[in-house]
Amino acid sequence: MMTTIGDVARHAGVSRSTVSYALSGKRAISDETRDRIGQAIAELGFTPNAGARALKTAQTMVLGLLLQFHADEFAPAMLQYVLPVSEAARDHGYDILMVTDPHGPEAIRRIANSDMVDGIVLLDVTHADPRLPAIAEVKKPAALIGLPGGAAGVDVFDLDFGEAARMLVDHLQERGHRELVLVSPPYHVVERGGSYVWRFREGAVERAARYGIQIHPYYGESRQPAITTSVNALLDAHPKATALIVHNDATIAALPSILRDRGVRVPDDLSVVSLYSRDFGEEFSLPFTAVESAAGELGRRAVAQLVRRITKSPDAGPSLVRFVPPVLTDRGSTR
């Protein structure tokens, strides 16, 4: 038997109209009530009729997700952001249209002007992102995961990469380390405008200088065998370094096997700290102390705010830039 909106209302202990408002976003309801309704929907397996809602609200109930998979980058790193956005959209009753067209501005105009989507989430955001003028032009609500150089009129969510780097250097300084090696993403990411690279790098270098710690910053690689070659070369170049800070997903994924082949034990011979998501760490069996990249939190926040914009919720407020504070998990990889 098909579950109805009345079943959801009874299960959640609210009225049918409250469930309807939660699904359509026409009126603001409390987070506690929304959570109860969401739990009832999940438990009953209720699927709202998107077509019917679209007729009533003039919405497609689809969010556009724009990103690119660069051949010279580590694809699993991007995927850890895609899943949380998709899950958060589904929780709010929206489907996802994923667009990987390399011509981002044209893609935005195409999906927005044809009313294929109600709002847009941008990943792989660069400092001077060429997609932002198109976003302003089409006047669709948008949320960015990643910090551009300027983002007037859109909502931005990102990790505080500078503070993440300072936190890792603090962690090593407290344990007496005086010489560090830092591995950043490849330099071509900087050339494309990936501000998270220099925000982390500058934060680490500044903090190390404050403590009088010697730090050797390098741009790493994204593909094998170049990763192994570069890590071996930089460790050979700095035999007195006692700790390695890795801000490079492809490198940290390969590091356990590289160090095992060198006969280097962590943390007895070398301390290692990094930045990656818990899911990413589990996928690659990474045992390192790390700051959480907060991919899931960023995805959930971006989608929630985008839905507020689409539904014209009074809670949306003015456009905002929100940084997720870094959280360090000590997995015992520093001595």
N, C-alpha and C positions, 0 to 999 in steps of 0.2 A: 504494500500500500504506500502511495506517495506521501511524503511528509509535507505538511502545509505550513504556512506562516502562523496559523493558529496553534499548531503543535509546538512550534518554537516559542511562541508567546507563553503558553501554559508551562512549558519546561523551564523557561527563564523567570516565570513569575511576574510577567509584565503584560501590558495590553498589546493587541495586534498593531495598533497605531504606533506604539513605541518601537516595535520591531521594524515596522515600515520606515520610520524616521531613521533608525540606525542603518538600514540598508540604503536608503536614498540620500541620507545626509541633509535632508531638507530642514531639520531642526537639530539644534545642539542637545545632546544628552550626556549624562555623566559618564566618565570613564568606567566606573564600577558597573553601571547598567550595560554599557556597551560590551564590557568583558563578559557579563553573564549571558548576553544574547549570543556573543561569539562562541562561548562554550556550548550553549544549547545547540547552535547550528552545527558545530563540529560533532557533538555526541549523537545528534539525530541524523546526520548526513544530509541536511537540507541544502538544496541547490536553488538559489533564487533564480527566477526567470529573467535573465539579462535582457532578453528581447522586450519583455513587457516593461521592465524598468526603463529601458532606453526610450520607449514610446512616451512614457509618462514624464521623464526628466530631460529629454533631448540629449541624453548621454549615451555614449557607445559602451561604457563600462570596460574600456580598454586603455591601458597605459602604454605609451611607447618607451622602449628601453633602447637607447642608442649607445653603442660601443664599437670598438674595433679590436680584432685579434691581430696584432702585429706579428709578422713572421719572425722577427728578431727579438721577441719577448717570450716570457714563460707563461703559456696559456693558463695553467692551473691557478696562477695568481689572480687572473681576471675572473675566472669562474667562481672564486670564493665570494665575489660580490654579486654575481648574477642570481644565485639561488636565493639569498635572503630577500632581494627585491621581488622575485617571483612569488615567494611564499607570503611576503607581506601584502602584495597586491591581492593575492587570492583570499587572504584573511579579511580584506576590505571589500571583497566581492568583485574584484577587477581581474581581467585577463591581461596578459602581457603580449605586446607585439615587439619582438626583438629585431632591431635593425642594425646590420653590420656594414652598411654601405660606406665605403671610404669617403664618399662625397657627402659629409655630414650636413652642411647647410641645405643642400638640395633635398636630402632625405627628410629633414625637418619640415621644409616647405611642403613636400609631397604628402606626408602623413597628416600634417596639421590642416592644410588648406582643403584637403579632401574629407576632413572630419573623421578620419580613421581612428583617432585617439582623443581622449579627454584631457590628457596631460602627458608630460614627457619627463623621463629620468635620464640624465646624462652621466655616463661613466667615462673613464679615461680622459678626465678633464685636464686641459693644459693651461699654462699661465696666460697665454693670449689665444684662448680657444676660438677658432673660427666659427663655431656653431652658435655662439652667443648672440651675434647680430641677427641671425635667423630666428632665434627664440624670441627676441624682442619684436621682430617684424610680424610673426604669426600670432602673437598675443595668446598663446596657450600657456596655462600654468606649467611651470617647470621646477624641478629640483635637481641639484647637482651633487654628486658624490665626488668630492675633490675640489680643491680651492683654486679658482682662476685669479688672474691679476686684478680683475674688476668684475663685479657681478651684480650691478644695480638691477633691482626688480625681480630677482630670482632668489630662491632659498638654497643655501649652500651648507653641506654637511661634510665634515672631514675629521680625521684624527689630528690631534696636536702633535705633529711629527717632531717639531723642535723640542717640546717637552719630553717626548718619548726618548729622544737621544740623550737629553740631559739626565733623565732617570737612569738610563743604562750606565752612563759614565759615573754617576753618583754611586751606583751599586758596585762598580769595580773599584772606585776610589776608596770606598769603605772597607774593602778587602785588601787594600795595600798595593794595588797594581799601579805601576809607574810608566809603563810603555805599552801602547795599544796599537792594533791594526784595525782600520775600518774599511769594510768592503761595501761600497754603494752600488746601486743599480748601474747598468751600462751608461756610458756617456751619451749615447744616442737618445736616451730617455731625457736627459737634460736638454739636448738640442731640440727635442720636440716640445719642450716646455713643461716637463714634469716637475712642478715646484716642490713636491714632496721629497724629491731627491736632495735639493739644496737646503730645504728647511731642516731635514734630519742632519745632513752633513755639517751645516753651520752650527746647529745646536751642539753636536758632539765636539767639534773643534773648539767652540767657545768655552764649553764647560771644562774640557781637558786643560785649556790654557789657564783657566781660573785656578785649577789645582796644581799647575806646574807639571802636568802629566804630558809625556811625549806621545803624540798620536800620528800615525801614518795613514792618511786617507787615500784610498784607491777607488777607481771605478772598476767594477767587476764585469763579468761576462754573463751571457744568458743562454749559451748553448755549449754542449760538450763537443769536442774535448777541450775547448778553450777554457772552460770553467776550471777543470783540474789543473791545466797548465798554469793558469794565472794564480790560483791559490797556492800551489807549490812554490811558484816564483816569489810571491810576496812573503811567505813564511821563511823561505831561504834567505831573503834579503834582510829580514829582521829577526835573527835568532834569539835576541834578548827580549822580544815582546812576550808578555805573559798572558795576554788576553786578545781575543778576536771579537770585534763587533760586526755582525753581518746584517746589513740592510739590503738584501738581495735575495729574492725568493728562490731563484734557480740555484744560486750558490749554497744557500742553507739546506736545500733539499739534497744536494750532492755531497755536502760536507762530511756526514758520518763515514761514507765509504772512502773519501779522500784521506781523512785523518787515520782511518784504520789501515789503509795501505802505507801510510808514512810511519805507522807504529806510534802515533801520538795518542795519548790517553787524556780524556776529558773527565774531570778537571785537573788531574794530577800533573800533566805536562803542559796543558794549555786550557785556560778558561774561555768559554764561548757564551756570548749573549746575542740575542737577535730580536727581530720583530716579525711576527706572523700570527695568523689566527689559530685558535685551538683546533678547528677542523683541519686546517692545512697541516698543522703539526702532527695530528693523528694519522692523516693520510700518508705522510712520509716518515712516520715513526721518529719524530725529532725529539730528542731528550733535553733540549737546551732551555735555559732560563730566557724568557722572552717577554716583551711587551705585546699585549694583544692588539692586533691590527683593527679589531672592532668592525669587521666587514658586516657581520650580522646586525649589529646595533645601528650602523650607518644606513643600511638598507631599510630597516624598519622605520627609522626616524624620517628618512627622505620620503618614503611612500606615505606615511601618516600625514606629514605636512602637505604633500601634494594633494592628497584626498581632501584635506581641509580647504585648500585653494579651489579645487574643482567644485566642491559643494558649497563654496562661499560661507564656510563656517565662521562665526564670529571669533572663534579661537585662533584663526589663522594669523591675525595680526599683520604688522608690516613685514616686508622681506627680511630675512635673517641670515646670519652666518653663524653656524654652531660648530664648535669643536668638541669632539668626544675626548674626555681626559684619558690619558694612557694609564693602563693597569699592568703592573709587572707580576708575572708568575715565576717564582723561584723553583726551578726544577733540579737544582743541585749541580749545575754545570760550571760553577765558579768556585774557586778555592780562596 
